[in-house]
Amino acid sequence: MWPWEHAIVGYLAYSLFVRLVYREPPGGLEALTVVVASVLPDVIDKPLAWEFGVFESGYALGHSIFVAVPLSIVVGLVARRVGRTRAGLAFGVGYLLHLPGDVLDAAVRGDGTIYVSLVLWPVRRIESPADHTAFADEFWRLFENYHQEFLTGEPSTYLWIQVGLAGAAALVWLADGAPVLRECLVGVKRLLFALVDAGRRSWNDVGKRR
């Protein structure tokens, strides 16, 4: 699965979770956390493997179950200690869903038993690719392929599934009140009111001095 697919799945799963458990949509911090956590394994492994050759492939430290589980527990405990329990849960949901997502994707694509090794680094390692590619170049190549599919008028079923998931996530995000964007707008509104209020007080002080 590609990072944006993980972000979509992570957000949808967490939104469903908090609505079922807490009977309310996710907050801005939680939404941001689950999205960041859901792509974090790729952010760790793929640049280090593709561009720098640190790992054998794009499935190493960040994708390892031996790292993901303790990391999620530690983040959850720290978040609980500072009064951000739900943010800790969001991290765990996003990060831990990434691993089975890649395993399922590899299994569906018919990659044989390689999918078992995706989450078992360093016990099981996937062979190194022949060439290392810049992280940005690899993503650009992918988007070019998508662009060509739409231009030819023959998008693949897989691409349509991606579009459908993205549309569903957008609708759920709007139904949740557009978290993150909502908090940003509230923050900007408060800042503007504070500036106007400060300006009014300053003007009043000038008037009194006169």
GIWO-V63288 format. One record per residue. N is the residue number from 1. RES is the residue in one small letter. SS is DSSP state (a for helix, b for strand, c for the rest). PSI is psi as a letter, one per 30 degrees, with the letter a starting at -180 (999 if undefined). Layout:
n=N res=RES ss=SS psi=PSI
n=N res=RES ss=SS psi=PSI
//
This chain:
n=1 res=m ss=c psi=k
n=2 res=w ss=c psi=l
n=3 res=p ss=a psi=e
n=4 res=w ss=a psi=f
n=5 res=e ss=a psi=e
n=6 res=h ss=a psi=e
n=7 res=a ss=a psi=e
n=8 res=i ss=a psi=e
n=9 res=v ss=a psi=e
n=10 res=g ss=a psi=e
n=11 res=y ss=a psi=e
n=12 res=l ss=a psi=e
n=13 res=a ss=a psi=e
n=14 res=y ss=a psi=e
n=15 res=s ss=a psi=e
n=16 res=l ss=a psi=e
n=17 res=f ss=a psi=e
n=18 res=v ss=a psi=e
n=19 res=r ss=a psi=e
n=20 res=l ss=a psi=e
n=21 res=v ss=a psi=e
n=22 res=y ss=c psi=f
n=23 res=r ss=c psi=h
n=24 res=e ss=c psi=l
n=25 res=p ss=c psi=l
n=26 res=p ss=c psi=k
n=27 res=g ss=c psi=l
n=28 res=g ss=a psi=e
n=29 res=l ss=a psi=e
n=30 res=e ss=a psi=e
n=31 res=a ss=a psi=e
n=32 res=l ss=a psi=e
n=33 res=t ss=a psi=e
n=34 res=v ss=a psi=e
n=35 res=v ss=a psi=e
n=36 res=v ss=a psi=e
n=37 res=a ss=a psi=e
n=38 res=s ss=a psi=f
n=39 res=v ss=a psi=f
n=40 res=l ss=a psi=e
n=41 res=p ss=a psi=e
n=42 res=d ss=a psi=e
n=43 res=v ss=a psi=e
n=44 res=i ss=a psi=e
n=45 res=d ss=a psi=e
n=46 res=k ss=a psi=e
n=47 res=p ss=a psi=e
n=48 res=l ss=a psi=e
n=49 res=a ss=a psi=e
n=50 res=w ss=a psi=e
n=51 res=e ss=a psi=e
n=52 res=f ss=c psi=f
n=53 res=g ss=c psi=g
n=54 res=v ss=c psi=e
n=55 res=f ss=c psi=l
n=56 res=e ss=c psi=e
n=57 res=s ss=c psi=a
n=58 res=g ss=c psi=g
n=59 res=y ss=c psi=j
n=60 res=a ss=c psi=c
n=61 res=l ss=a psi=e
n=62 res=g ss=a psi=f
n=63 res=h ss=a psi=f
n=64 res=s ss=c psi=k
n=65 res=i ss=a psi=f
n=66 res=f ss=a psi=f
n=67 res=v ss=a psi=e
n=68 res=a ss=a psi=e
n=69 res=v ss=a psi=e
n=70 res=p ss=a psi=e
n=71 res=l ss=a psi=e
n=72 res=s ss=a psi=e
n=73 res=i ss=a psi=e
n=74 res=v ss=a psi=e
n=75 res=v ss=a psi=e
n=76 res=g ss=a psi=e
n=77 res=l ss=a psi=e
n=78 res=v ss=a psi=e
n=79 res=a ss=a psi=e
n=80 res=r ss=a psi=e
n=81 res=r ss=a psi=e
n=82 res=v ss=c psi=g
n=83 res=g ss=c psi=g
n=84 res=r ss=c psi=h
n=85 res=t ss=a psi=e
n=86 res=r ss=a psi=e
n=87 res=a ss=a psi=e
n=88 res=g ss=a psi=e
n=89 res=l ss=a psi=e
n=90 res=a ss=a psi=e
n=91 res=f ss=a psi=e
n=92 res=g ss=a psi=e
n=93 res=v ss=a psi=e
n=94 res=g ss=a psi=e
n=95 res=y ss=a psi=e
n=96 res=l ss=a psi=f
n=97 res=l ss=a psi=f
n=98 res=h ss=a psi=e
n=99 res=l ss=a psi=e
n=100 res=p ss=a psi=f
n=101 res=g ss=a psi=e
n=102 res=d ss=a psi=e
n=103 res=v ss=a psi=e
n=104 res=l ss=a psi=e
n=105 res=d ss=a psi=e
n=106 res=a ss=a psi=e
n=107 res=a ss=a psi=e
n=108 res=v ss=a psi=e
n=109 res=r ss=c psi=f
n=110 res=g ss=c psi=h
n=111 res=d ss=c psi=g
n=112 res=g ss=c psi=b
n=113 res=t ss=c psi=g
n=114 res=i ss=a psi=f
n=115 res=y ss=a psi=f
n=116 res=v ss=a psi=e
n=117 res=s ss=a psi=f
n=118 res=l ss=c psi=e
n=119 res=v ss=c psi=g
n=120 res=l ss=c psi=g
n=121 res=w ss=c psi=k
n=122 res=p ss=c psi=g
n=123 res=v ss=c psi=e
n=124 res=r ss=c psi=k
n=125 res=r ss=c psi=k
n=126 res=i ss=c psi=k
n=127 res=e ss=c psi=k
n=128 res=s ss=c psi=k
n=129 res=p ss=c psi=l
n=130 res=a ss=c psi=e
n=131 res=d ss=c psi=k
n=132 res=h ss=c psi=k
n=133 res=t ss=c psi=k
n=134 res=a ss=c psi=k
n=135 res=f ss=a psi=e
n=136 res=a ss=a psi=e
n=137 res=d ss=a psi=e
n=138 res=e ss=a psi=e
n=139 res=f ss=a psi=e
n=140 res=w ss=a psi=e
n=141 res=r ss=a psi=e
n=142 res=l ss=a psi=e
n=143 res=f ss=a psi=e
n=144 res=e ss=a psi=e
n=145 res=n ss=a psi=e
n=146 res=y ss=a psi=e
n=147 res=h ss=a psi=e
n=148 res=q ss=a psi=e
n=149 res=e ss=a psi=e
n=150 res=f ss=a psi=e
n=151 res=l ss=a psi=e
n=152 res=t ss=a psi=f
n=153 res=g ss=c psi=g
n=154 res=e ss=c psi=h
n=155 res=p ss=c psi=k
n=156 res=s ss=c psi=l
n=157 res=t ss=a psi=e
n=158 res=y ss=a psi=e
n=159 res=l ss=a psi=e
n=160 res=w ss=a psi=e
n=161 res=i ss=a psi=e
n=162 res=q ss=a psi=e
n=163 res=v ss=a psi=e
n=164 res=g ss=a psi=e
n=165 res=l ss=a psi=e
n=166 res=a ss=a psi=e
n=167 res=g ss=a psi=e
n=168 res=a ss=a psi=e
n=169 res=a ss=a psi=e
n=170 res=a ss=a psi=e
n=171 res=l ss=a psi=e
n=172 res=v ss=a psi=e
n=173 res=w ss=a psi=e
n=174 res=l ss=a psi=e
n=175 res=a ss=a psi=f
n=176 res=d ss=c psi=f
n=177 res=g ss=c psi=g
n=178 res=a ss=c psi=h
n=179 res=p ss=c psi=l
n=180 res=v ss=c psi=e
n=181 res=l ss=a psi=e
n=182 res=r ss=a psi=e
n=183 res=e ss=a psi=e
n=184 res=c ss=a psi=e
n=185 res=l ss=a psi=e
n=186 res=v ss=a psi=e
n=187 res=g ss=a psi=e
n=188 res=v ss=a psi=e
n=189 res=k ss=a psi=e
n=190 res=r ss=a psi=e
n=191 res=l ss=a psi=e
n=192 res=l ss=a psi=e
n=193 res=f ss=a psi=e
n=194 res=a ss=a psi=e
n=195 res=l ss=a psi=e
n=196 res=v ss=a psi=e
n=197 res=d ss=a psi=e
n=198 res=a ss=a psi=e
n=199 res=g ss=a psi=e
n=200 res=r ss=a psi=e
n=201 res=r ss=a psi=e
n=202 res=s ss=a psi=e
n=203 res=w ss=a psi=e
n=204 res=n ss=a psi=e
n=205 res=d ss=a psi=e
n=206 res=v ss=a psi=e
n=207 res=g ss=a psi=e
n=208 res=k ss=a psi=e
n=209 res=r ss=a psi=e
n=210 res=r ss=c psi=999
//
